[in-house]
Amino acid sequence: MTQRHLDRLLSPQSVAVFGASDKPGRVGTTVWQNLVSFEGPAAPVNPRLATLAGVRCFAGVAELPFTPDLAVLCTPPDTIAPLIAQLGARGTRAAIIVTAGLTAQQKQAALEAARPHTLRLLGPNCIGLLSPHSG
């Protein structure tokens, strides 16, 4: 394994959470709440919400005001590969796929979507990554 883009995974300067939610018990809710002390730009992404905990929510990759170093994906399995392709084209270099239940074909599609952009993946079915020093 190369070290390419590990810095974006382990010490991101900006983060976007896809599937961020305000519903108790949802993974996207927990992930977003865990970013409370993150010091860089952080954006919740959910097309059904205008705001989340007082922060503007974005509908998708194209609407983000910045290119996130790290994307955390908490969306349905069939959305993962298309999101990775969009994020890679935008310049994102690392993604954590929290989503569980991907088929072998969906996992392969995610890898193939990441490869042309050298986008580093962690997951799927991943509990995430804690980086206390970066909030």
Backbone hydrogen bonds, N-H to C=O, Kabsch-Sander energy under -0.5 kcal/mol:
donor,donor_aa,acceptor,acceptor_aa,energy
6,L,3,Q,-2.1
9,L,5,H,-1.0
10,L,6,L,-3.1
11,S,7,D,-2.3
15,V,41,P,-2.3
16,A,70,L,-2.0
17,V,43,A,-2.6
18,F,16,A,-0.7
18,F,72,V,-2.8
19,G,17,V,-0.5
19,G,45,V,-2.8
20,A,17,V,-1.0
20,A,45,V,-1.0
26,R,23,K,-1.7
30,T,26,R,-1.9
31,V,27,V,-2.8
32,W,28,G,-1.8
33,Q,29,T,-2.5
34,N,30,T,-2.0
35,L,31,V,-0.6
35,L,32,W,-1.4
36,V,33,Q,-1.4
38,F,35,L,-1.7
39,E,134,S,-0.9
43,A,15,V,-2.2
45,V,17,V,-2.9
46,N,44,P,-0.5
46,N,58,F,-2.1
49,L,46,N,-1.6
52,L,55,V,-2.7
55,V,52,L,-1.6
57,C,50,A,-2.8
58,F,44,P,-2.4
63,E,60,G,-0.6
64,L,60,G,-0.6
64,L,61,V,-1.2
69,D,14,S,-0.6
70,L,14,S,-1.9
71,A,94,A,-1.9
72,V,16,A,-2.8
73,L,71,A,-0.6
73,L,96,I,-3.2
74,C,18,F,-2.7
74,C,72,V,-0.6
79,T,76,P,-2.1
80,I,76,P,-0.6
80,I,77,P,-1.1
83,L,79,T,-2.1
84,I,80,I,-2.6
85,A,81,A,-2.3
86,Q,82,P,-2.3
87,L,83,L,-3.0
88,G,84,I,-2.8
89,A,85,A,-2.2
90,R,86,Q,-1.6
91,G,87,L,-1.3
92,T,87,L,-2.3
93,R,69,D,-0.8
94,A,69,D,-0.9
95,A,120,R,-2.4
96,I,71,A,-2.6
97,I,95,A,-0.6
97,I,122,L,-3.3
98,V,73,L,-1.8
98,V,96,I,-1.0
99,T,73,L,-1.3
107,K,103,T,-2.4
108,Q,104,A,-2.3
109,A,105,Q,-2.4
110,A,106,Q,-2.0
111,L,107,K,-2.2
112,E,108,Q,-2.6
113,A,109,A,-2.0
114,A,110,A,-1.8
115,R,111,L,-2.3
117,H,114,A,-1.3
118,T,115,R,-1.6
119,L,114,A,-1.9
120,R,93,R,-2.8
120,R,118,T,-0.5
122,L,95,A,-2.0
125,N,99,T,-3.0
126,C,97,I,-1.2
134,S,131,S,-1.9
135,G,132,P,-1.1
